[in-house]
Amino acid sequence: MARRNREEALTFTNPSSSSSPITVSDPLDAEFGFSRPDFRTSQLAGSVEFYQRHVFLCYKNPQVWPSKIEDSEFDQVPRLLFAAVMARKADMNKETRLTICEGHDGTETSNGDVLIFPDMIRYRSMTCSFGDSFVEEVLVKNGEWLPGTPERLKGSYVFVCCHGSRDRRCGVCGPALISRFKEEIELHGVQSTVSVSPCSHLGGHKYAGNVIIFGSKINGEVTGHWYGYVTPEDVPVLLEQHILKGEIVDWLWRGEMGFSEEEQKKSQEKRIKLNGETDVGKNAEELSQTHKSEKDTAACRSRLEVKGCCQGNGNLHCCQNPVFPEKLENLDANVGATKVISDKNSSKELNSGIKSLL
């Protein structure tokens, strides 16, 4: 009976949640999305493996990406480029990652284009016959690839893991984040300087939504920062604080390209100390509680608006404790208070979780 009530509760939609494709009515969210049981239960800082260069091959879209692109008959270009990179990996003086991102012919990220960070360059129209020469000249010798001309990239580049065939969590969370990023980029009028693209497996599915932001500091140095457990509601913060102001959002921060796992933790500790803070905003346990409170409030609001009554959602029972429209504002205020409280927790609590394997 309890299971039946839970499933029935999920049939209601929340009219106020139009900003995100994922709502309280989506059963996938409860199992794989932002409401899943393991969401925000693991330590984030120090969860990025050390690497120094990130290569993105623009190719098709997440709907057609198989679980392991490199091992399939998917398409020759990504498969052969991956093989060429792995064959010469020991000869590269920079630890290099290869990831697939979405590509569409005739756009800024056409199929076959290659983006390289932190170099901030683009090569156009990679084909299967050029994979070996590209790897040799650019990734091994750190030179230029003669069949192409490197183009300088400007602005900030955001990549969101949407590789659903690899892990359902990324498949559910990723598209919702892409939609919200596009909304906020347009709202802030920064379409010419900020780009967002879906990408394939990054590492750490359990941290979905996973986001990487590449951009330049004031001194011109290009960095790549990883964020985890990102929800659509966090997107405006990442855009306004990290991309537009250059300030790291520590309570969502996983790590940075070019830093070892230990260096990532020390970097965060130093940053917190320099800022005169005693915490990084929120710890994992309280983030989960805050998120649950927000979800329960949204569920109660939707039931009130749709049917005027609900059968219960967690610790909230609208029929036993009616919440009328004029009191909804107070209900939201309570959730806001929860956020304020959670903003005052110590970094010691945040970093107390046991680091798990990806």
Secondary structure by P-SEA (a helix, b strand, c coil): caaaaaaaaaccccccccccccccccccccccccccccccccccccccccccbbbbbbcccccccccccccccccaaaaaaaaaaaaaccccccbbbbbbccccccccccccbbbbccccbbbccccccaaaaaaacccccccccccbbbbbbccbbbbbbccccccaaaaaaaaaaaaaaaaaaaaacccccbbbbbbccccccccccbbbbbbbccccbbbbbbbccccccaaaaaaaccccccccccccccccccccaaaaaaaaaaaaaaaccccccccaaaaaaaaaaaaaaaaaaaaaaaccccccccccccccccccccaaaaaaaaaaaaaaaaaccccccccccccccc
